[in-house]
Amino acid sequence: MKSLAGTMLLELAPAQVPEVAKALPGWRYAAERKTTRVPERKPLERSKSRGALAAAAKG
């Protein structure tokens, strides 16, 4: 929770909004939804090629 000059930023689950709204009578609020997609992790191809290059350099 952050508060600055009459502004409060809360990070809540959607189910918690009515409870918080009751606890803060007279306050106006706006819901914001931010989502970020996290890409799937894939093995690095270059790690394989580095191993191949190291093996070729030894042989």
HELIX and SHEET records of a PDB file:
HELIX    1   1 PRO A   14  GLN A   16  5                                   3    
HELIX    2   2 VAL A   17  ALA A   23  1                                   7    
HELIX    3   3 GLU A   45  LYS A   58  1                                  14    
SHEET    1   A 2 LYS A   2  LEU A   4  0                                        
SHEET    2   A 2 THR A   7  LEU A   9 -1                                        
END                                                                             
